């Protein structure tokens, strides 16, 4: 396999140069902003929540990986793009089941494994409806489902998770619109997918912090 084989998958790219997708590349700064916001929330909550710290770092890595893909645009940079995203999806799903829904670690782990299997098996089904965006549909359904459950049970993290799902739904639509709108809008819409995904991840980090806060506040109270 030639790991340097070029990939031309987005409307904005008109050549093989490093800056052939300027908006798609620069828009990844939004992930660094989301990561910085996540770190700020982490520090404000006491700076001891290791999972949120790691997830915020992973958001920054997602931005870097996507930047590499939209500049080098080849097979190895494609992996740098998709692998951190996949790691965030399944790590956060586990955290959501354990911290927000309240499942034990083993149950959350089994739930995450089931979600992974369902995501892989359902991709061909969704591909017929949304094309190359099929792999993201299970994440959308998970955010809406878990967010709806948390809102129904009046969990303090519920609104942020549900809002993340709503933003991601719009973002997914913009990803799908990149090619169909290309003839009339040469810049494409993929850069907006980056910006709204960063908002989505920022909301999910805020939800994770909110889900931990009661425990943190109780620990502080007992230490007084």
C-alpha positions in Angstrom: 0.0 0.0 0.0 1.2 3.5 -0.9 0.7 5.6 2.2 1.5 8.8 0.2 -1.2 8.2 -2.4 -3.1 11.5 -2.8 -6.8 11.7 -1.7 -9.1 14.3 -3.3 -12.4 14.0 -1.5 -13.6 17.6 -0.8 -15.0 20.4 -2.9 -12.4 23.0 -1.9 -9.4 21.0 -3.1 -8.4 21.9 -6.6 -4.8 20.7 -6.7 -2.2 18.7 -4.9 -0.6 21.5 -3.0 -0.2 21.8 0.8 -2.6 24.7 1.0 -5.1 23.5 -1.6 -7.8 23.3 1.1 -7.1 26.5 3.1 -10.5 26.8 4.8 -10.7 23.1 5.5 -7.2 23.3 7.1 -7.5 26.5 9.1 -10.9 25.7 10.4 -9.3 23.0 12.5 -8.3 25.8 14.9 -11.8 25.5 16.2 -10.8 22.1 17.8 -7.9 23.8 19.6 -10.3 26.4 21.0 -12.7 23.6 22.1 -9.8 21.8 23.8 -8.7 25.0 25.5 -12.2 25.6 26.8 -12.3 22.0 28.0 -9.0 22.4 29.9 -10.4 25.6 31.4 -13.5 23.8 32.6 -11.3 21.0 33.9 -9.2 23.4 35.9 -12.2 25.3 37.3 -13.6 22.0 38.5 -10.5 21.3 40.5 -8.1 19.8 37.9 -8.4 16.3 39.2 -10.7 14.8 36.6 -8.3 12.7 34.6 -10.8 11.4 32.0 -11.9 15.0 31.1 -8.3 16.1 30.9 -7.5 13.2 28.5 -10.6 13.8 26.4 -9.7 17.5 26.1 -6.2 16.6 25.0 -7.8 14.2 22.5 -9.9 17.0 21.0 -6.7 19.0 20.4 -5.2 15.9 18.7 -8.3 15.6 16.5 -7.7 19.1 15.3 -4.1 18.4 14.5 -4.9 15.2 12.7 -7.6 16.8 10.6 -5.2 19.6 9.7 -2.6 17.1 8.5 -5.3 15.4 6.4 -6.5 18.6 4.8 -3.0 19.7 4.0 -1.1 16.5 3.0 -4.3 14.8 1.9 -3.0 11.2 1.5 -3.5 7.8 3.1 -1.3 8.2 6.2 -2.8 11.6 7.0 -6.2 10.1 6.6 -5.4 7.8 9.5 -4.2 10.7 11.5 -7.6 12.2 10.9 -10.0 9.3 11.6 -8.2 7.4 14.4 -8.3 10.1 17.1 -12.0 10.7 16.2 -12.8 7.0 16.7 -10.9 7.0 20.0 -12.9 10.0 21.2 -16.2 8.5 20.2 -15.8 5.2 22.1 -14.0 6.7 25.1 -16.7 9.3 25.5 -19.5 6.7 25.0 -18.0 4.7 27.9 -17.7 7.8 30.1 -21.3 8.8 29.3 -22.6 5.3 30.2 -20.5 5.2 33.4 -20.6 8.7 34.7 -23.8 10.2 33.3 -26.1 7.2 32.9 -24.7 5.6 36.1 -23.8 2.1 34.8 -20.9 0.2 36.5 -17.6 -0.1 34.7 -18.2 -3.6 33.4 -21.7 -2.7 32.2 -20.4 0.5 30.5 -17.6 -1.5 28.9 -20.0 -4.1 27.5 -22.3 -1.3 26.3 -19.4 0.4 24.6 -18.4 -2.9 22.9 -22.0 -3.4 21.8 -22.1 0.2 20.4 -18.9 -0.4 18.5 -20.3 -3.6 17.0 -23.6 -2.0 16.1 -21.8 0.9 14.5 -19.7 -1.4 12.3 -22.7 -3.5 11.3 -25.1 -0.6 10.6 -22.7 1.4 8.5 -23.7 -0.3 5.2 -27.4 0.3 6.1 -26.8 4.0 6.7 -24.5 4.3 3.6 -27.5 4.0 1.3 -29.0 7.1 2.9 -26.1 9.4 3.8 -23.1 8.0 1.8 -19.7 8.5 3.3 -21.1 10.1 6.4 -22.7 6.7 7.4 -20.0 6.1 10.1 -21.1 9.1 12.0 -24.9 8.3 12.3 -24.5 6.0 15.3 -22.8 8.8 17.2 -25.6 11.2 16.4 -28.2 8.6 17.5 -26.2 8.0 20.7 -26.0 11.7 21.6 -29.7 12.2 21.0 -30.7 9.1 22.8 -28.4 9.6 25.9 -29.1 13.3 25.9 -32.9 12.7 25.8 -32.6 10.2 28.6 -30.6 12.5 30.8 -33.0 15.4 30.1 -36.0 13.2 31.0 -34.3 12.2 34.3 -33.3 15.8 35.0 -29.6 15.1 35.0 -27.6 18.3 35.0 -25.5 17.2 32.0 -28.6 16.4 29.9 -29.1 19.7 28.2 -25.4 19.9 27.1 -25.5 16.3 25.6 -28.8 16.9 23.8 -27.5 20.3 22.5 -24.4 18.5 21.3 -26.6 16.1 19.4 -28.6 18.9 17.8 -25.4 20.7 16.7 -23.9 17.5 15.3 -27.1 16.9 13.3 -26.6 20.2 11.5 -22.9 19.6 11.2 -23.6 16.2 9.6 -25.9 17.8 7.1 -23.2 20.3 6.1 -20.7 17.5 5.6 -23.2 15.8 3.3 -23.8 19.1 1.4 -20.1 19.6 0.5 -20.3 17.8 -2.9 -23.9 18.6 -4.0 -23.3 22.3 -3.5 -19.8 22.4 -4.9 -20.8 23.7 -8.4 -22.5 26.8 -7.0 -20.3 27.2 -3.9 -16.6 26.3 -4.7 -15.5 26.7 -1.1 -17.6 23.8 -0.1 -19.2 23.3 3.4 -16.7 20.9 4.9 -15.0 23.7 6.9 -18.3 24.3 8.7 -18.4 20.6 9.6 -15.1 21.3 11.5 -16.4 24.3 13.3 -19.7 22.8 14.4 -17.9 19.5 15.4 -15.7 21.6 17.6 -18.8 23.1 19.2 -20.2 19.5 19.6 -17.0 18.3 21.4 -16.9 21.4 23.6 -20.5 20.7 24.7 -19.6 17.1 25.4 -16.6 18.1 27.5 -18.9 20.5 29.4 -21.4 17.7 30.0 -18.6 15.4 31.3 -17.5 18.1 33.8 -21.1 18.7 34.9 -21.6 15.0 35.5 -18.6 14.9 37.9 -19.4 18.2 39.8 -21.7 16.8 42.5 -19.0 14.3 43.4 -16.3 17.0 43.4 -18.4 19.3 45.5 -19.2 16.6 48.0 -15.4 15.8 48.3 -14.7 19.5 49.0 -17.4 19.7 51.6 -16.1 16.7 53.4 -12.6 18.1 53.4 -13.7 21.3 55.2 
